[in-house]
Amino acid sequence: MNLANFESMDSIMLMSIVNMKLRDDFGGDLDKLVNFFEIDRKVLESKLAEAGFEFLVDAGQFR
């Protein structure tokens, strides 16, 4: 799944996809995920924050 168009995705679906990728491919490291997909971390976090999600470093996922 390519996250290049994440800004236009449904926030719930985006959170689900990002958490799956974080768990399966990036060991919970958000910086690795955003670097791999060449997306802006602040924009991603802002979009998910608008839906009530925040990145929990200790858990390695958005909740």
Protein Blocks (a to p, Z undefined) as FASTA:
>chain_A
ZZklmmmpcfklmmmmmmmmmmmmnnopaklmmmmnopafklmmmmmmmnopacdfknop
aZZ
